[in-house]
Amino acid sequence: MGFSVVLDANVLYPVVLRDVVLRLAYAGVFQPHWTDQILHEMTRNIKKKVPEERHDRIDRTVAQMRTAFPEAMVTGHENLIPSMTNHPKDRHVLAAAVHAGVDLLVTSNLDDFPRSSCEPYNIDVQPPDDFLCSQWELRSPEYFTYILEGWAADLVNPPVPLETLLKEHLHNRVPKFSKTVLDFVQTRT
């Protein structure tokens, strides 16, 4: 298993980003961590954007995440929250990272996690694009591509080729990573 990371709600909220990140975690690229509060924030934000009749699908997704990654849940971090010095709304995320002893916190809200707040705990903070690019560099591109091709093959309603996923869907969330993978895929053909 790769190293441990806390995934902030804003990384789990976008469907396409959540899918690629969790597929890589499931393949053993890294060990994900989150809290009930992070999952609740993700769920709440998704439910605001979709019709009520789709809310049960979101709840099933969270249940599947819990089942697939039972070791991901961080608990017992609550007493650390008051001592965190980052943005108040995200202190629970940093407290979870500290309590879990993770190597990295992945978030799109870098401003909420200033270096001065994270450095005492030796926790690095990266946006999803940088995180995925660094994982690409550490692993075999063929292995990553294999995982992503499996992801694309699972999309059958409608089917979506990997190049389309990279160009039209993932690129909006993680442009450097998408371009890196796309360049690699295109050089193979």
C-alpha positions as CSV (number, residue, x, y, z in Angstrom):
1,M,0.0,0.0,0.0
2,G,1.2,3.5,-0.8
3,F,1.4,6.2,1.7
4,S,-1.6,7.6,3.7
5,V,-3.5,10.8,2.8
6,V,-6.6,12.6,4.1
7,L,-8.9,13.5,1.3
8,D,-10.9,16.7,1.9
9,A,-14.6,16.8,0.9
10,N,-13.8,19.1,-2.1
11,V,-11.7,16.2,-3.6
12,L,-14.5,13.7,-3.0
13,Y,-17.3,16.0,-4.2
14,P,-16.7,16.1,-8.0
15,V,-17.8,12.7,-9.3
16,V,-15.1,12.3,-11.9
17,L,-12.3,13.3,-9.5
18,R,-13.7,11.0,-6.7
19,D,-13.9,8.1,-9.2
20,V,-10.3,8.4,-10.3
21,V,-8.9,9.0,-6.8
22,L,-10.8,6.1,-5.3
23,R,-9.9,3.7,-8.1
24,L,-6.2,4.5,-7.6
25,A,-6.7,4.0,-3.8
26,Y,-8.4,0.7,-4.4
27,A,-5.5,-0.3,-6.6
28,G,-3.2,0.3,-3.7
29,V,-1.5,3.5,-4.9
30,F,-2.3,5.2,-1.6
31,Q,-4.3,4.7,1.6
32,P,-7.2,7.2,1.8
33,H,-8.5,8.6,5.1
34,W,-11.6,10.7,5.9
35,T,-14.0,11.4,8.7
36,D,-17.7,11.3,9.1
37,Q,-17.7,15.1,8.9
38,I,-15.8,15.1,5.6
39,L,-18.2,12.5,4.2
40,H,-21.2,14.5,5.5
41,E,-19.9,17.7,3.9
42,M,-19.3,15.9,0.6
43,T,-22.8,14.4,0.7
44,R,-24.5,17.6,1.7
45,N,-22.9,19.5,-1.1
46,I,-23.8,16.9,-3.7
47,K,-27.4,16.7,-2.6
48,K,-27.7,20.5,-3.0
49,K,-27.0,20.1,-6.7
50,V,-29.0,17.0,-7.6
51,P,-32.8,16.2,-7.6
52,E,-34.1,14.7,-4.4
53,E,-34.9,11.4,-6.2
54,R,-31.1,10.9,-6.6
55,H,-30.2,11.4,-3.0
56,D,-30.5,7.6,-2.3
57,R,-27.8,7.0,-4.9
58,I,-25.5,9.4,-3.1
59,D,-26.1,7.6,0.2
60,R,-25.3,4.3,-1.6
61,T,-22.1,5.8,-2.9
62,V,-21.0,6.8,0.6
63,A,-21.9,3.3,1.9
64,Q,-19.8,1.7,-0.8
65,M,-16.9,4.0,0.1
66,R,-17.2,2.9,3.7
67,T,-17.3,-0.8,2.7
68,A,-14.5,-0.6,0.2
69,F,-12.2,1.4,2.6
70,P,-13.1,0.3,6.1
71,E,-9.7,1.5,7.3
72,A,-10.2,5.0,5.9
73,M,-12.4,6.3,8.7
74,V,-10.6,8.5,11.2
75,T,-12.1,8.8,14.6
76,G,-10.8,10.2,17.9
77,H,-9.4,13.4,16.4
78,E,-12.1,15.7,17.9
79,N,-10.0,16.7,20.9
80,L,-7.3,18.1,18.5
81,I,-9.6,20.4,16.6
82,P,-9.4,23.4,19.1
83,S,-5.5,23.3,18.9
84,M,-5.4,23.6,15.1
85,T,-4.5,27.0,13.7
86,N,-5.7,26.7,10.1
87,H,-9.0,28.1,8.8
88,P,-11.7,27.4,11.4
89,K,-14.1,25.6,9.0
90,D,-11.3,23.1,8.1
91,R,-9.7,22.5,11.5
92,H,-11.4,19.1,11.7
93,V,-9.7,18.1,8.5
94,L,-6.2,19.0,9.8
95,A,-7.0,17.4,13.2
96,A,-7.9,14.2,11.4
97,A,-4.7,14.3,9.4
98,V,-2.6,14.8,12.5
99,H,-4.5,12.1,14.5
100,A,-4.2,9.6,11.6
101,G,-0.5,10.4,11.1
102,V,-0.9,10.8,7.4
103,D,1.9,12.0,5.0
104,L,-0.3,14.3,3.0
105,L,-3.6,16.2,3.0
106,V,-5.2,16.6,-0.4
107,T,-7.5,19.5,-0.9
108,S,-8.5,22.2,-3.3
109,N,-8.6,24.8,-0.5
110,L,-4.9,25.4,-0.1
111,D,-5.5,28.8,1.5
112,D,-7.3,27.0,4.4
113,F,-4.2,25.1,5.3
114,P,-1.3,27.5,5.6
115,R,2.2,26.1,5.9
116,S,2.5,27.5,9.4
117,S,-0.4,25.4,10.5
118,C,0.7,22.1,8.9
119,E,4.5,22.2,9.3
120,P,4.6,21.5,13.0
121,Y,2.9,18.2,12.2
122,N,5.0,17.4,9.1
123,I,1.9,17.3,7.0
124,D,2.2,18.4,3.4
125,V,-0.8,19.8,1.6
126,Q,-1.3,19.4,-2.1
127,P,-4.1,20.1,-4.6
128,P,-5.5,17.0,-6.4
129,D,-3.7,17.8,-9.6
130,D,-0.3,18.0,-8.0
131,F,-1.1,14.9,-5.9
132,L,-2.1,12.8,-8.9
133,C,0.9,14.0,-10.9
134,S,3.3,13.1,-8.1
135,Q,1.8,9.6,-7.9
136,W,2.1,9.2,-11.6
137,E,5.8,10.0,-11.4
138,L,6.3,7.6,-8.5
139,R,4.5,4.7,-10.2
140,S,4.6,2.9,-13.5
141,P,2.7,4.9,-16.1
142,E,1.5,1.5,-17.6
143,Y,0.0,0.6,-14.2
144,F,-1.8,3.9,-13.8
145,T,-3.0,3.7,-17.4
146,Y,-4.3,0.1,-16.8
147,I,-6.3,1.4,-13.8
148,L,-7.7,4.3,-15.7
149,E,-8.6,2.1,-18.7
150,G,-10.5,-0.2,-16.3
151,W,-12.4,2.9,-15.1
152,A,-13.3,3.9,-18.6
153,A,-14.3,0.3,-19.5
154,D,-16.7,0.2,-16.6
155,L,-18.6,3.2,-17.9
156,V,-21.2,1.6,-20.1
157,N,-24.2,4.0,-19.8
158,P,-23.0,5.7,-22.0
159,P,-19.6,4.2,-22.8
160,V,-16.8,6.7,-22.6
161,P,-13.4,6.1,-24.1
162,L,-10.4,6.9,-21.8
163,E,-9.2,9.8,-24.1
164,T,-12.7,11.4,-23.8
165,L,-12.7,11.0,-20.1
166,L,-9.3,12.7,-19.9
167,K,-10.1,15.5,-22.4
168,E,-13.7,16.3,-21.6
169,H,-14.2,15.3,-18.0
170,L,-11.1,15.0,-15.9
171,H,-9.3,17.9,-17.5
172,N,-11.6,20.4,-15.8
173,R,-10.6,19.1,-12.4
174,V,-6.9,18.0,-12.8
175,P,-5.6,19.5,-16.1
176,K,-1.9,18.7,-15.6
177,F,-2.6,15.1,-14.7
178,S,-5.1,14.7,-17.5
179,K,-2.6,16.0,-20.1
180,T,0.2,13.8,-18.7
181,V,-1.9,10.7,-19.0
182,L,-3.3,11.7,-22.4
183,D,0.2,12.3,-23.8
184,F,1.3,8.9,-22.6
185,V,-1.8,7.2,-24.0
186,Q,-1.4,8.9,-27.3
187,T,2.3,7.9,-27.6
188,R,1.4,4.3,-27.2
189,T,-0.9,4.2,-30.2
